[in-house]
Amino acid sequence: MMKSRATASLLALFAFFSVAASSAGQPLSHELISNIKPPAAFAFRQAKNPTRQYPDTTCLDFTLTKSKRKIGYLCSTQSEKFLRDFGVFSVQQNTSNEKSSQRREVSIASGISSYPAARLELTSGATIYAAEVDCDLKSGSVYRPTGTCHVAVRYLRHGGVLYGNFVLEDHVRKATVATKEEIITLWESVPNID
C-alpha cells in the first residue's frame, strides 16, 4: 500500500514536472525527478486542471501528511491570465548587467491588499519572489482574510512560471499550519528546470 502511494506520488510529480520542463524547453530525467525531497510533513497529488480558462496550467495539491488537511498547491503555468487572476503582477527591471537583467519587481495581491514580493535566491541557484499575504481559507462568496499564506513565483528562463500558494496560519483556529522554513524547503526540492 505504502509503495503504491509512493509510486503514484512519483508519477504525479513526473507528470507535473514534465509539463514544467516542456514549458521551459528542456526535458527532465527520471533521475532528477527521483531526487525531489519535499518536507516529510507534506504529501501531494496531481490536482485537477484549475479550470478550462487555464489550459497551459498543471498543479499539485499538497496536504499535511498526518492530518490530510490541504495546505496549498504548486502550479506550472504559461498563462498570463492565471497569474493575473491569482494576483501576481510583475515588471522586469532593465539593467546593463546580463545576470541582473533577470531581476523583476513583483507584487502579489490578495482580496484586500497588495504586497511587494521579496527576491530570494535558493541554494539550487533558482530565484523565487515571495510574500506572506492575507488569504481566505474558506473561499466563500465574500472575501474574509482568515489566514496568512506564503505565495511565491519562479520565472523560468525559457518561458513559463511556477506558482506556489501555501497556508502558514489559520487565524480562526489560532494555529500554525506550516512554517515559512518548510515552504522554502519545498521550493528547494523543486529541481532546476531552467
Backbone as JSON Lines, residues from 0, in Angstrom:
{"i":0,"aa":"M","n":[0.83,-1.19,0.0],"ca":[0.0,0.0,0.0],"c":[0.87,1.25,0.0]}
{"i":1,"aa":"M","n":[1.86,1.3,0.92],"ca":[2.74,2.46,1.02],"c":[3.56,2.62,-0.25]}
{"i":2,"aa":"K","n":[4.02,1.49,-0.81],"ca":[4.83,1.53,-2.02],"c":[4.01,2.05,-3.2]}
{"i":3,"aa":"S","n":[2.72,1.65,-3.29],"ca":[1.89,2.11,-4.4],"c":[1.61,3.61,-4.28]}
{"i":4,"aa":"R","n":[1.47,4.11,-3.05],"ca":[1.29,5.55,-2.85],"c":[2.54,6.29,-3.28]}
{"i":5,"aa":"A","n":[3.7,5.77,-2.92],"ca":[4.96,6.42,-3.31],"c":[5.11,6.42,-4.82]}
{"i":6,"aa":"T","n":[4.76,5.31,-5.46],"ca":[4.83,5.24,-6.92],"c":[3.86,6.21,-7.55]}
{"i":7,"aa":"A","n":[2.64,6.28,-7.03],"ca":[1.65,7.21,-7.57],"c":[2.11,8.65,-7.39]}
{"i":8,"aa":"S","n":[2.7,8.95,-6.24],"ca":[3.21,10.3,-5.99],"c":[4.33,10.63,-6.95]}
{"i":9,"aa":"L","n":[5.22,9.69,-7.17],"ca":[6.33,9.91,-8.08],"c":[5.82,10.13,-9.5]}
{"i":10,"aa":"L","n":[4.81,9.37,-9.91],"ca":[4.23,9.54,-11.25],"c":[3.56,10.9,-11.38]}
{"i":11,"aa":"A","n":[2.87,11.33,-10.31],"ca":[2.23,12.65,-10.34],"c":[3.28,13.74,-10.48]}
{"i":12,"aa":"L","n":[4.37,13.63,-9.73],"ca":[5.44,14.61,-9.85],"c":[6.07,14.57,-11.23]}
{"i":13,"aa":"F","n":[6.27,13.37,-11.76],"ca":[6.85,13.25,-13.08],"c":[5.97,13.94,-14.11]}
{"i":14,"aa":"A","n":[4.65,13.72,-14.03],"ca":[3.73,14.36,-14.96],"c":[3.78,15.88,-14.82]}
{"i":15,"aa":"F","n":[3.77,16.34,-13.56],"ca":[3.82,17.79,-13.31],"c":[5.08,18.41,-13.87]}
{"i":16,"aa":"F","n":[6.21,17.84,-13.55],"ca":[7.45,18.45,-13.98],"c":[7.75,18.19,-15.44]}
{"i":17,"aa":"S","n":[7.15,17.18,-16.05],"ca":[7.27,17.01,-17.49],"c":[6.61,18.18,-18.19]}
{"i":18,"aa":"V","n":[5.44,18.6,-17.68],"ca":[4.77,19.77,-18.24],"c":[5.64,20.99,-18.01]}
{"i":19,"aa":"A","n":[6.16,21.14,-16.79],"ca":[7.01,22.3,-16.49],"c":[8.25,22.29,-17.38]}
{"i":20,"aa":"A","n":[8.83,21.12,-17.58],"ca":[10.03,21.04,-18.39],"c":[9.74,21.37,-19.84]}
{"i":21,"aa":"S","n":[8.62,20.88,-20.36],"ca":[8.3,21.2,-21.75],"c":[8.04,22.69,-21.89]}
{"i":22,"aa":"S","n":[7.51,23.31,-20.82],"ca":[7.32,24.76,-20.83],"c":[8.67,25.45,-20.91]}
{"i":23,"aa":"A","n":[9.63,24.92,-20.22],"ca":[10.95,25.54,-20.19],"c":[11.78,25.14,-21.4]}
{"i":24,"aa":"G","n":[11.33,24.17,-22.17],"ca":[12.04,23.77,-23.37],"c":[13.12,22.74,-23.15]}
{"i":25,"aa":"Q","n":[13.23,22.19,-21.95],"ca":[14.24,21.18,-21.68],"c":[13.62,20.01,-20.94]}
{"i":26,"aa":"P","n":[13.95,18.77,-21.35],"ca":[13.37,17.62,-20.67],"c":[14.01,17.37,-19.32]}
{"i":27,"aa":"L","n":[13.24,16.75,-18.41],"ca":[13.76,16.35,-17.11],"c":[13.97,14.85,-17.11]}
{"i":28,"aa":"S","n":[15.06,14.42,-16.53],"ca":[15.34,12.99,-16.46],"c":[14.62,12.37,-15.27]}
{"i":29,"aa":"H","n":[14.38,11.06,-15.35],"ca":[13.77,10.32,-14.25],"c":[14.65,10.45,-12.99]}
{"i":30,"aa":"E","n":[15.96,10.46,-13.19],"ca":[16.9,10.57,-12.08],"c":[16.7,11.89,-11.33]}
{"i":31,"aa":"L","n":[16.48,12.97,-12.07],"ca":[16.25,14.27,-11.45],"c":[14.94,14.27,-10.67]}
{"i":32,"aa":"I","n":[13.91,13.7,-11.25],"ca":[12.6,13.63,-10.58],"c":[12.72,12.83,-9.28]}
{"i":33,"aa":"S","n":[13.46,11.74,-9.3],"ca":[13.57,10.9,-8.1],"c":[14.33,11.6,-6.98]}
{"i":34,"aa":"N","n":[15.02,12.71,-7.29],"ca":[15.75,13.45,-6.27],"c":[14.91,14.51,-5.56]}
{"i":35,"aa":"I","n":[13.66,14.66,-5.94],"ca":[12.79,15.64,-5.27],"c":[12.47,15.13,-3.88]}
{"i":36,"aa":"K","n":[12.75,15.95,-2.88],"ca":[12.54,15.55,-1.49],"c":[11.78,16.66,-0.74]}
{"i":37,"aa":"P","n":[10.46,16.75,-0.94],"ca":[9.7,17.75,-0.18],"c":[9.74,17.41,1.31]}
{"i":38,"aa":"P","n":[9.43,18.37,2.17],"ca":[9.43,18.09,3.6],"c":[8.54,16.89,3.93]}
{"i":39,"aa":"A","n":[8.96,16.07,4.89],"ca":[8.22,14.85,5.26],"c":[6.81,15.17,5.75]}
{"i":40,"aa":"A","n":[6.59,16.38,6.23],"ca":[5.27,16.76,6.74],"c":[4.25,16.91,5.62]}
{"i":41,"aa":"F","n":[4.69,16.93,4.36],"ca":[3.79,17.17,3.24],"c":[3.59,15.93,2.39]}
{"i":42,"aa":"A","n":[2.38,15.77,1.91],"ca":[2.05,14.77,0.89],"c":[1.46,15.55,-0.28]}
{"i":43,"aa":"F","n":[1.47,14.95,-1.47],"ca":[0.96,15.68,-2.64],"c":[0.33,14.72,-3.61]}
{"i":44,"aa":"R","n":[-0.51,15.3,-4.47],"ca":[-1.12,14.53,-5.55],"c":[-1.41,15.5,-6.68]}
{"i":45,"aa":"Q","n":[-1.52,14.96,-7.88],"ca":[-1.82,15.82,-9.01],"c":[-3.23,16.36,-8.85]}
{"i":46,"aa":"A","n":[-3.39,17.64,-9.06],"ca":[-4.69,18.29,-8.94],"c":[-5.4,18.25,-10.28]}
{"i":47,"aa":"K","n":[-6.71,18.4,-10.22],"ca":[-7.46,18.55,-11.46],"c":[-7.08,19.9,-12.05]}
{"i":48,"aa":"N","n":[-7.22,20.02,-13.37],"ca":[-6.93,21.29,-14.02],"c":[-7.75,22.38,-13.33]}
{"i":49,"aa":"P","n":[-7.12,23.5,-12.9],"ca":[-7.85,24.52,-12.16],"c":[-9.17,24.93,-12.82]}
{"i":50,"aa":"T","n":[-9.17,25.24,-14.06],"ca":[-10.39,25.47,-14.85],"c":[-10.0,25.44,-16.31]}
{"i":51,"aa":"R","n":[-10.98,25.44,-17.15],"ca":[-10.7,25.45,-18.59],"c":[-10.1,26.77,-19.04]}
{"i":52,"aa":"Q","n":[-10.2,27.79,-18.18],"ca":[-9.62,29.1,-18.51],"c":[-8.1,29.04,-18.62]}
{"i":53,"aa":"Y","n":[-7.49,28.05,-17.99],"ca":[-6.02,27.96,-17.93],"c":[-5.55,26.63,-18.52]}
{"i":54,"aa":"P","n":[-5.64,26.45,-19.83],"ca":[-5.28,25.15,-20.42],"c":[-3.8,24.81,-20.29]}
{"i":55,"aa":"D","n":[-2.94,25.81,-20.15],"ca":[-1.49,25.57,-20.05],"c":[-1.03,25.56,-18.61]}
{"i":56,"aa":"T","n":[-1.87,25.07,-17.7],"ca":[-1.56,25.09,-16.28],"c":[-1.78,23.7,-15.68]}
{"i":57,"aa":"T","n":[-0.8,23.22,-14.92],"ca":[-0.88,21.95,-14.23],"c":[-0.49,22.18,-12.78]}
{"i":58,"aa":"C","n":[-1.24,21.57,-11.85],"ca":[-0.98,21.82,-10.43],"c":[-0.85,20.53,-9.62]}
{"i":59,"aa":"L","n":[-0.15,20.65,-8.52],"ca":[-0.09,19.61,-7.5],"c":[-0.75,20.17,-6.25]}
{"i":60,"aa":"D","n":[-1.63,19.38,-5.61],"ca":[-2.22,19.75,-4.32],"c":[-1.36,19.16,-3.21]}
{"i":61,"aa":"F","n":[-1.1,19.95,-2.17],"ca":[-0.32,19.49,-1.03],"c":[-1.2,19.43,0.21]}
{"i":62,"aa":"T","n":[-1.0,18.36,1.0],"ca":[-1.71,18.19,2.26],"c":[-0.67,17.9,3.35]}
{"i":63,"aa":"L","n":[-1.11,18.06,4.6],"ca":[-0.26,17.65,5.71],"c":[-0.34,16.13,5.8]}
{"i":64,"aa":"T","n":[0.78,15.48,5.95],"ca":[0.84,14.02,5.95],"c":[-0.03,13.41,7.05]}
{"i":65,"aa":"K","n":[0.03,13.96,8.25],"ca":[-0.71,13.37,9.38],"c":[-2.2,13.65,9.33]}
{"i":66,"aa":"S","n":[-2.58,14.9,9.14],"ca":[-4.0,15.27,9.24],"c":[-4.74,15.21,7.91]}
{"i":67,"aa":"K","n":[-4.02,15.12,6.8],"ca":[-4.6,15.12,5.45],"c":[-5.24,16.46,5.1]}
{"i":68,"aa":"R","n":[-4.98,17.48,5.91],"ca":[-5.53,18.82,5.65],"c":[-4.81,19.45,4.46]}
{"i":69,"aa":"K","n":[-5.58,19.99,3.52],"ca":[-4.99,20.66,2.36],"c":[-4.32,21.94,2.83]}
{"i":70,"aa":"I","n":[-3.06,22.12,2.39],"ca":[-2.33,23.32,2.81],"c":[-1.92,24.2,1.64]}
{"i":71,"aa":"G","n":[-2.12,23.75,0.43],"ca":[-1.76,24.6,-0.69],"c":[-1.52,23.84,-1.97]}
{"i":72,"aa":"Y","n":[-0.95,24.54,-2.93],"ca":[-0.73,23.96,-4.25],"c":[0.46,24.62,-4.92]}
{"i":73,"aa":"L","n":[1.03,23.89,-5.86],"ca":[2.15,24.34,-6.67],"c":[1.76,24.12,-8.11]}
{"i":74,"aa":"C","n":[1.84,25.16,-8.94],"ca":[1.38,25.07,-10.32],"c":[2.49,25.45,-11.3]}
{"i":75,"aa":"S","n":[2.46,24.84,-12.45],"ca":[3.3,25.21,-13.58],"c":[2.36,25.82,-14.61]}
{"i":76,"aa":"T","n":[2.66,27.04,-15.06],"ca":[1.75,27.7,-16.0],"c":[2.5,28.51,-17.04]}
{"i":77,"aa":"Q","n":[1.85,28.68,-18.17],"ca":[2.31,29.62,-19.19],"c":[1.25,30.69,-19.39]}
{"i":78,"aa":"S","n":[0.23,30.68,-18.57],"ca":[-0.92,31.56,-18.74],"c":[-0.75,32.87,-17.97]}
{"i":79,"aa":"E","n":[-0.68,33.98,-18.71],"ca":[-0.64,35.29,-18.06],"c":[-1.95,35.54,-17.33]}
{"i":80,"aa":"K","n":[-3.05,35.02,-17.87],"ca":[-4.36,35.18,-17.23],"c":[-4.37,34.49,-15.86]}
{"i":81,"aa":"F","n":[-3.79,33.3,-15.78],"ca":[-3.7,32.6,-14.5],"c":[-2.97,33.47,-13.48]}
{"i":82,"aa":"L","n":[-1.82,34.02,-13.87],"ca":[-1.03,34.84,-12.96],"c":[-1.8,36.07,-12.51]}
{"i":83,"aa":"R","n":[-2.44,36.77,-13.45],"ca":[-3.25,37.94,-13.08],"c":[-4.39,37.56,-12.15]}
{"i":84,"aa":"D","n":[-5.11,36.49,-12.5],"ca":[-6.26,36.05,-11.7],"c":[-5.85,35.63,-10.29]}
{"i":85,"aa":"F","n":[-4.62,35.14,-10.15],"ca":[-4.13,34.71,-8.84],"c":[-3.28,35.8,-8.17]}
{"i":86,"aa":"G","n":[-3.37,37.03,-8.7],"ca":[-2.8,38.2,-8.03],"c":[-1.33,38.45,-8.22]}
{"i":87,"aa":"V","n":[-0.71,37.91,-9.28],"ca":[0.72,38.12,-9.49],"c":[0.92,39.16,-10.59]}
{"i":88,"aa":"F","n":[1.65,40.23,-10.22],"ca":[1.95,41.3,-11.16],"c":[3.45,41.51,-11.17]}
{"i":89,"aa":"S","n":[4.01,41.58,-12.38],"ca":[5.46,41.62,-12.5],"c":[5.9,42.61,-13.56]}
{"i":90,"aa":"V","n":[6.99,43.32,-13.26],"ca":[7.63,44.2,-14.22],"c":[9.1,43.83,-14.22]}
{"i":91,"aa":"Q","n":[9.63,43.49,-15.41],"ca":[11.04,43.15,-15.5],"c":[11.86,44.42,-15.43]}
{"i":92,"aa":"Q","n":[12.92,44.41,-14.61],"ca":[13.78,45.57,-14.47],"c":[14.87,45.51,-15.52]}
{"i":93,"aa":"N","n":[15.1,46.62,-16.19],"ca":[16.16,46.69,-17.21],"c":[17.45,47.15,-16.56]}
{"i":94,"aa":"T","n":[18.48,46.31,-16.68],"ca":[19.8,46.67,-16.18],"c":[20.82,46.28,-17.24]}
{"i":95,"aa":"S","n":[22.0,46.85,-17.15],"ca":[23.03,46.56,-18.14],"c":[23.72,45.22,-17.88]}
{"i":96,"aa":"N","n":[23.73,44.78,-16.62],"ca":[24.36,43.51,-16.27],"c":[23.46,42.36,-16.71]}
{"i":97,"aa":"E","n":[23.99,41.42,-17.52],"ca":[23.18,40.33,-18.06],"c":[22.54,39.49,-16.96]}
{"i":98,"aa":"K","n":[23.29,39.17,-15.91],"ca":[22.75,38.36,-14.81],"c":[21.65,39.11,-14.08]}
{"i":99,"aa":"S","n":[21.84,40.42,-13.9],"ca":[20.85,41.22,-13.21],"c":[19.62,41.49,-14.06]}
{"i":100,"aa":"S","n":[19.75,41.31,-15.4],"ca":[18.62,41.62,-16.28],"c":[17.44,40.69,-16.01]}
{"i":101,"aa":"Q","n":[17.65,39.61,-15.29],"ca":[16.57,38.69,-14.95],"c":[15.76,39.19,-13.76]}
{"i":102,"aa":"R","n":[16.21,40.24,-13.1],"ca":[15.52,40.77,-11.93],"c":[14.16,41.33,-12.32]}
{"i":103,"aa":"R","n":[13.24,41.21,-11.4],"ca":[11.88,41.7,-11.61],"c":[11.4,42.42,-10.37]}
{"i":104,"aa":"E","n":[10.42,43.23,-10.57],"ca":[9.69,43.81,-9.46],"c":[8.35,43.09,-9.46]}
{"i":105,"aa":"V","n":[8.08,42.34,-8.4],"ca":[6.88,41.51,-8.35],"c":[6.03,41.94,-7.16]}
{"i":106,"aa":"S","n":[4.73,42.03,-7.39],"ca":[3.8,42.25,-6.29],"c":[2.73,41.17,-6.34]}
{"i":107,"aa":"I","n":[2.21,40.84,-5.17],"ca":[1.2,39.79,-5.06],"c":[-0.01,40.37,-4.34]}
{"i":108,"aa":"A","n":[-1.15,40.29,-5.0],"ca":[-2.37,40.87,-4.45],"c":[-3.25,39.78,-3.82]}
{"i":109,"aa":"S","n":[-3.89,40.17,-2.72],"ca":[-4.9,39.31,-2.11],"c":[-6.26,39.93,-2.39]}
{"i":110,"aa":"G","n":[-7.29,39.47,-1.72],"ca":[-8.62,40.03,-1.91],"c":[-8.76,41.46,-1.41]}
{"i":111,"aa":"I","n":[-7.84,41.9,-0.53],"ca":[-7.98,43.25,0.04],"c":[-6.71,44.08,0.02]}
{"i":112,"aa":"S","n":[-5.59,43.53,-0.4],"ca":[-4.35,44.29,-0.31],"c":[-3.35,43.81,-1.37]}
{"i":113,"aa":"S","n":[-2.24,44.54,-1.48],"ca":[-1.17,44.17,-2.38],"c":[0.14,44.17,-1.59]}
{"i":114,"aa":"Y","n":[0.99,43.21,-1.86],"ca":[2.23,43.03,-1.1],"c":[3.42,42.97,-2.06]}
{"i":115,"aa":"P","n":[4.51,43.68,-1.73],"ca":[5.72,43.53,-2.55],"c":[6.34,42.16,-2.27]}
{"i":116,"aa":"A","n":[6.76,41.47,-3.32],"ca":[7.4,40.17,-3.15],"c":[8.9,40.35,-3.0]}
{"i":117,"aa":"A","n":[9.48,39.66,-2.04],"ca":[10.93,39.7,-1.81],"c":[11.61,38.7,-2.73]}
{"i":118,"aa":"R","n":[12.75,39.08,-3.27],"ca":[13.54,38.2,-4.13],"c":[14.38,37.31,-3.23]}
{"i":119,"aa":"L","n":[14.31,35.99,-3.46],"ca":[15.04,35.04,-2.63],"c":[15.81,34.08,-3.52]}
{"i":120,"aa":"E","n":[17.11,34.02,-3.33],"ca":[17.97,33.08,-4.05],"c":[17.98,31.76,-3.29]}
{"i":121,"aa":"L","n":[17.59,30.68,-3.96],"ca":[17.62,29.36,-3.35],"c":[19.02,28.77,-3.47]}
{"i":122,"aa":"T","n":[19.32,27.78,-2.65],"ca":[20.65,27.16,-2.71],"c":[20.89,26.47,-4.05]}
{"i":123,"aa":"S","n":[19.82,26.11,-4.74],"ca":[19.94,25.47,-6.05],"c":[20.36,26.45,-7.13]}
{"i":124,"aa":"G","n":[20.32,27.76,-6.8],"ca":[20.63,28.78,-7.79],"c":[19.39,29.41,-8.4]}
{"i":125,"aa":"A","n":[18.24,28.81,-8.16],"ca":[16.98,29.37,-8.67],"c":[16.57,30.57,-7.82]}
{"i":126,"aa":"T","n":[15.74,31.42,-8.39],"ca":[15.24,32.6,-7.7],"c":[13.73,32.53,-7.61]}
{"i":127,"aa":"I","n":[13.19,32.79,-6.43],"ca":[11.75,32.92,-6.28],"c":[11.46,34.33,-5.75]}
{"i":128,"aa":"Y","n":[10.24,34.78,-6.0],"ca":[9.74,36.03,-5.46],"c":[8.58,35.67,-4.55]}
{"i":129,"aa":"A","n":[8.68,36.01,-3.27],"ca":[7.72,35.52,-2.29],"c":[7.2,36.63,-1.38]}
{"i":130,"aa":"A","n":[5.98,36.43,-0.91],"ca":[5.37,37.35,0.06],"c":[4.42,36.56,0.95]}
{"i":131,"aa":"E","n":[4.29,37.03,2.19],"ca":[3.29,36.49,3.09],"c":[2.09,37.41,2.98]}
{"i":132,"aa":"V","n":[0.95,36.85,2.58],"ca":[-0.24,37.64,2.28],"c":[-1.43,37.15,3.09]}
{"i":133,"aa":"D","n":[-2.44,38.03,3.22],"ca":[-3.68,37.57,3.84],"c":[-4.39,36.65,2.84]}
{"i":134,"aa":"C","n":[-5.14,35.68,3.37],"ca":[-5.86,34.77,2.48],"c":[-7.15,34.31,3.14]}
{"i":135,"aa":"D","n":[-8.11,33.92,2.32],"ca":[-9.41,33.44,2.77],"c":[-9.4,31.92,2.73]}
{"i":136,"aa":"L","n":[-9.34,31.29,3.9],"ca":[-9.24,29.83,3.95],"c":[-10.57,29.13,3.64]}
{"i":137,"aa":"K","n":[-11.67,29.86,3.69],"ca":[-12.99,29.26,3.41],"c":[-13.39,29.42,1.95]}
{"i":138,"aa":"S","n":[-12.82,30.4,1.26],"ca":[-13.13,30.68,-0.14],"c":[-14.63,30.87,-0.37]}
{"i":139,"aa":"G","n":[-15.23,31.65,0.5],"ca":[-16.66,31.93,0.36],"c":[-16.92,32.97,-0.7]}
{"i":140,"aa":"S","n":[-18.2,33.35,-0.85],"ca":[-18.57,34.33,-1.87],"c":[-18.09,35.73,-1.49]}
{"i":141,"aa":"V","n":[-17.9,35.98,-0.19],"ca":[-17.36,37.25,0.28],"c":[-15.97,36.98,0.86]}
{"i":142,"aa":"Y","n":[-14.97,37.74,0.39],"ca":[-13.59,37.53,0.84],"c":[-13.44,37.95,2.3]}
{"i":143,"aa":"R","n":[-12.93,37.02,3.1],"ca":[-12.61,37.3,4.5],"c":[-11.2,36.81,4.78]}
{"i":144,"aa":"P","n":[-10.31,37.71,5.2],"ca":[-8.92,37.3,5.45],"c":[-8.82,36.5,6.75]}
{"i":145,"aa":"T","n":[-8.93,35.19,6.63],"ca":[-8.94,34.31,7.81],"c":[-7.62,33.58,8.01]}
{"i":146,"aa":"G","n":[-6.61,33.89,7.2],"ca":[-5.33,33.22,7.33],"c":[-4.21,34.03,6.74]}
{"i":147,"aa":"T","n":[-3.01,33.5,6.88],"ca":[-1.82,34.05,6.24],"c":[-1.25,32.98,5.33]}
{"i":148,"aa":"C","n":[-0.97,33.34,4.09],"ca":[-0.44,32.39,3.12],"c":[0.92,32.86,2.6]}
{"i":149,"aa":"H","n":[1.74,31.9,2.23],"ca":[3.03,32.16,1.6],"c":[2.83,31.93,0.1]}
{"i":150,"aa":"V","n":[2.94,33.01,-0.66],"ca":[2.76,32.93,-2.11],"c":[4.1,33.26,-2.76]}
{"i":151,"aa":"A","n":[4.49,32.42,-3.73],"ca":[5.77,32.64,-4.41],"c":[5.65,32.26,-5.88]}
{"i":152,"aa":"V","n":[6.49,32.9,-6.69],"ca":[6.57,32.56,-8.1],"c":[8.03,32.4,-8.48]}
{"i":153,"aa":"R","n":[8.25,31.54,-9.46],"ca":[9.59,31.33,-10.01],"c":[9.47,31.42,-11.52]}
{"i":154,"aa":"Y","n":[10.12,32.41,-12.11],"ca":[10.09,32.61,-13.55],"c":[11.16,31.74,-14.17]}
{"i":155,"aa":"L","n":[10.74,30.93,-15.15],"ca":[11.67,30.03,-15.82],"c":[12.31,30.75,-17.0]}
{"i":156,"aa":"R","n":[13.57,30.52,-17.19],"ca":[14.35,31.24,-18.2],"c":[13.78,31.07,-19.6]}
{"i":157,"aa":"H","n":[13.28,29.89,-19.93],"ca":[12.8,29.62,-21.29],"c":[11.27,29.71,-21.39]}
{"i":158,"aa":"G","n":[10.65,30.42,-20.48],"ca":[9.2,30.59,-20.52],"c":[8.51,29.78,-19.44]}
{"i":159,"aa":"G","n":[7.36,30.23,-19.04],"ca":[6.61,29.54,-18.01],"c":[6.95,30.04,-16.62]}
{"i":160,"aa":"V","n":[6.07,29.75,-15.69],"ca":[6.21,30.21,-14.32],"c":[5.76,29.09,-13.39]}
{"i":161,"aa":"L","n":[6.45,28.92,-12.27],"ca":[5.99,28.06,-11.19],"c":[5.35,28.98,-10.15]}
{"i":162,"aa":"Y","n":[4.15,28.63,-9.69],"ca":[3.4,29.43,-8.73],"c":[3.04,28.55,-7.54]}
{"i":163,"aa":"G","n":[3.34,29.01,-6.34],"ca":[3.0,28.24,-5.14],"c":[2.22,29.09,-4.16]}
{"i":164,"aa":"N","n":[1.21,28.49,-3.54],"ca":[0.39,29.18,-2.54],"c":[0.15,28.19,-1.4]}
{"i":165,"aa":"F","n":[0.69,28.5,-0.2],"ca":[0.61,27.59,0.94],"c":[0.18,28.33,2.2]}
{"i":166,"aa":"V","n":[-0.67,27.69,2.99],"ca":[-1.18,28.28,4.23],"c":[-0.12,28.21,5.31]}
{"i":167,"aa":"L","n":[0.16,29.35,5.92],"ca":[1.07,29.41,7.06],"c":[0.29,29.39,8.37]}
{"i":168,"aa":"E","n":[-0.75,30.24,8.46],"ca":[-1.51,30.36,9.7],"c":[-3.0,30.37,9.44]}
{"i":169,"aa":"D","n":[-3.73,29.72,10.32],"ca":[-5.2,29.75,10.33],"c":[-5.59,30.63,11.5]}
{"i":170,"aa":"H","n":[-6.08,31.84,11.21],"ca":[-6.4,32.8,12.27],"c":[-7.67,32.42,13.04]}
{"i":171,"aa":"V","n":[-8.59,31.72,12.4],"ca":[-9.82,31.31,13.08],"c":[-9.49,30.29,14.17]}
{"i":172,"aa":"R","n":[-8.68,29.3,13.81],"ca":[-8.29,28.26,14.79],"c":[-7.09,28.67,15.63]}
{"i":173,"aa":"K","n":[-6.51,29.83,15.31],"ca":[-5.31,30.31,16.0],"c":[-4.22,29.24,15.98]}
{"i":174,"aa":"A","n":[-3.94,28.75,14.77],"ca":[-2.99,27.64,14.63],"c":[-2.02,27.89,13.49]}
{"i":175,"aa":"T","n":[-0.78,27.46,13.7],"ca":[0.22,27.45,12.64],"c":[-0.02,26.18,11.82]}
{"i":176,"aa":"V","n":[-0.14,26.33,10.52],"ca":[-0.4,25.19,9.64],"c":[0.91,24.66,9.07]}
{"i":177,"aa":"A","n":[1.73,25.56,8.56],"ca":[3.06,25.21,8.05],"c":[3.98,26.39,8.35]}
{"i":178,"aa":"T","n":[5.26,26.13,8.37],"ca":[6.21,27.21,8.63],"c":[6.8,27.71,7.32]}
{"i":179,"aa":"K","n":[7.28,28.93,7.35],"ca":[7.94,29.51,6.18],"c":[9.14,28.65,5.8]}
{"i":180,"aa":"E","n":[9.86,28.14,6.78],"ca":[11.03,27.3,6.51],"c":[10.63,26.02,5.76]}
{"i":181,"aa":"E","n":[9.5,25.41,6.13],"ca":[9.04,24.21,5.42],"c":[8.69,24.53,3.97]}
{"i":182,"aa":"I","n":[8.07,25.68,3.75],"ca":[7.7,26.07,2.39],"c":[8.95,26.35,1.56]}
{"i":183,"aa":"I","n":[9.94,27.01,2.14],"ca":[11.19,27.25,1.41],"c":[11.88,25.92,1.11]}
{"i":184,"aa":"T","n":[11.84,24.98,2.06],"ca":[12.41,23.64,1.81],"c":[11.7,22.97,0.65]}
{"i":185,"aa":"L","n":[10.39,23.14,0.57],"ca":[9.63,22.6,-0.56],"c":[10.12,23.22,-1.86]}
{"i":186,"aa":"W","n":[10.27,24.53,-1.9],"ca":[10.77,25.2,-3.1],"c":[12.19,24.72,-3.43]}
{"i":187,"aa":"E","n":[13.0,24.49,-2.41],"ca":[14.37,23.99,-2.64],"c":[14.34,22.6,-3.26]}
{"i":188,"aa":"S","n":[13.3,21.83,-3.0],"ca":[13.24,20.45,-3.52],"c":[12.83,20.38,-4.98]}
{"i":189,"aa":"V","n":[12.35,21.5,-5.53],"ca":[11.96,21.53,-6.95],"c":[13.23,21.59,-7.78]}
{"i":190,"aa":"P","n":[13.41,20.67,-8.73],"ca":[14.67,20.64,-9.5],"c":[14.81,21.88,-10.36]}
{"i":191,"aa":"N","n":[16.06,22.22,-10.67],"ca":[16.34,23.33,-11.57],"c":[15.97,22.9,-12.98]}
{"i":192,"aa":"I","n":[14.95,23.52,-13.54],"ca":[14.49,23.14,-14.87],"c":[14.7,24.24,-15.88]}
{"i":193,"aa":"D","n":[15.54,25.2,-15.55],"ca":[15.83,26.29,-16.48],"c":[16.81,25.84,-17.55]}
